[in-house]
């Protein structure tokens, strides 16, 4: 066989790109505490105070706005490798004192960031400077789809819903268990297939030596250059099974390192103040008001020197010894005897004993009742589990089975630099009103108007399928192909499908005025506002009762089979 020069080059490149086994290196941080603790999130809420407080690690140019270039100009970083000027942040953990009800920050212990370089047929490449990523879901107050007692996590979207965020509770022994046996998540967390790991807060004291409660977040490792660095909703996906123990990214995407946040909180140091609750309930709550712990999430902006990171990817397997021990590390290592710290740009009281969470986030979940908080521009990413297309990062805001949504309240949040105000508005039984744009047709679907959405989604048949750059025609076509009779677009580029709205509150058309990502001449909803199309061109309050009745039936059916020995939870 005669090989051309081009074919030989392609074969050589293929062999060079192939990776047969996993290597990794743990990025460790140094200094006394985090870079800052602050109500800032330059990915989700650029230019203004974020909805809740975050604990931040990384480069000193972190603030209300960041770019890769600005991070590279930082004076210092909490990361030991000097070449890493990235920003890492996650929700702050609070303790709610059972005696006086006051809230205070749980002492932050430390953070590790694992950099995994997985087996793949792709060439693993350094993060492009300025890449923004979010993983986990700040809106979750119920178990993620795919979560079931004793079931392992899943990071492959081709095999079902991705479950990247959990809580670990190290203990000398697990008798009694940290999560109640056979919990379905309605009143307690759910254990995975590991005794020390679960979805939601444990009811135990996490008292292993030097290992108190830990939050864990896996990030996707496939970057879509067509989406761009800033489009955190669509620019990343988890790789899928390629056979022979390897996972590959879609063609044309860039395979980056798989990063994993471990954040430790010294909950055991507070045990004398909650010992009467051990085994019964959790006294902890995330800064976003989540008392369940299901909303574990994290954010990342790359400020890496790309050449330095690529050298690590190609040459280092330091493992737990730490990335700072990698041979030939470009840039060197920071002095561990020093600290890198900045002041938060949002001036407010977040330390000491507080009457409420900063940002006025209401506490929700389990004994505090159901609901939600934040804005649809928050970390409310989701997947369409029925789609075989590459799945955007992730994960699930809709539990497969819920109780009647006719009782749910709609939550709106307005954030200013000084404070966040959350207002509850009842949406049950709202009467739709007319609109000058009613009746606009897309195939057999007609425009029905602008309707309010809620954190648990008023259209929940399919939640944000991966359709690329969305417009109304694309969304309606997808929903129709899936057999749904209602389609809705939101926030300029999100698509939702269903057969009715679980809550009906019609809004003024001005609320649905965001330009479609896939069509500059059309409008695709707004912030918590859906541009709704239906086959009848109408949406009525009657749909609320039909949906409620249907969900009660599904819930009862699910609970019956979930609790029988042979019952299996299927999506």
ABEGO torsion letter per residue (X at the ends): XBBBAAAAAAAAAAAAABBABBBBBBBBBBEBEBABBBBBBAAABBGBBBABBBBBBEBAABBABBBAAAAAABABBABABAABABBBBBBBBBBBBAAAGBBBBBBBABBBBBBBBBBBABBBBBBBBGBBBBBEBAABABBBBGBBBGBBBBABAAAEBBBABBBBBBBABAOBBABBBGBAGAABBBBBABAABBBEBBABBBABBGBBBBBBBBBBABBBAAAEAABAAAABBBBBBAEGGBBBBBBGBBBBBBBBBBBBBBAAAAAAAAAAABGABBABBBAAGBAAGAABBBBBBBABBAAAAAAAAAABBAEAAEAAABBGBBGEBBBAABBBBBBBABBBBABEBBABBBGGBBBBEEAAEBEBBEBAABBBBBBBAABABBBBBOBBABBABBBBAAABBBBBBBBBAABBBBBBBBABGBBBBBBAABGBBBEABBBAEBBBBBAAEABAABBGBBAEBBBAAAAAAAAAAAGBABBBBBGGABBBBBABBABBBBBBAAABABBBAABAABBBEBBGBBBBBBAAGBBBAAAAAAAAAAAAAAAAAAAAAAABAABBBBX
